[in-house]
Amino acid sequence: MTISVEKPSNESQSGGKVPLVELKNVGKSYGNITALKDICLRVHAGEVTGILGDNGAGKSTLIKIIAGLHQQSEGELLVDGEPTRFASPAEALGKGIATVYQNLAVVPLMPVWRNFFLGQEIRKTGFPWSLDANAMRATTLSELSKMGIDLPDVDVPIGSLSGGQRQCVAIARAVFFGARVLILDEPTAALGVKQSGVVLKYITAAKEAGFGVVFITHNPHHAHMVGDHFVLLNRGRQKLDCPYDDITLEHLTQEMAGGDELEALTHELGR
């Protein structure tokens, strides 16, 4: 299975790899409250960067900065090696950074094709410039097929699809509308084993097609299955930053569960 789209370029003029997105010592404060501090992150084309952390770790704040919803209080956000400060999500989208949020922002009773083009509908060229439903149906079917999603009827309400299928439709939509960097916010949360497997398969397909993927999750098993690089957040700080080859699933799970703190507690309890 492959995604038939043009691969994003990430070559610098000197021939070296330049991250599609990079954060250098990024912090975010709300008054006296520090949500993030000294976060460093690199998102390369053709790689999945797993960002892990429990609730309150700072994952949501981090993706809002990359997606243009918030601006960092300190540090640098670079896109293609150029310092950038987004004023809105539209500016981030203009640079090819698309976010698929956990709630997906879909209208459950609308057909799949209407949700696929929601807010970016195709209109007929002649008066009265009504919606070109046939073109949108055909495009939706074609783009889902490129993702390997077998959905023969795009007229069904998107709410009737499984959670995994809805996630994949949202990913295909982001790809179609020009994403180079896909930020996936807890895409496997609340999904069963089979549905999670479907989503992970499409994350791998996006990586193989040359996209930079930011996979936000609290599940180390899912992250380790598809990730190339892992960043662990804990209370707004960066606790871990390492490539796949340098960490085992057992170590990643231990760090996610508390690492040294958990080991100290276990020793204290005499277990």
Summary of the structure (lengths in Angstrom):
residues: 271
radius of gyration: 19.7
end to end distance: 46.9
largest distance: 78.2
contacts: 840
relative contact order: 0.18
helix: 35%
strand: 26%
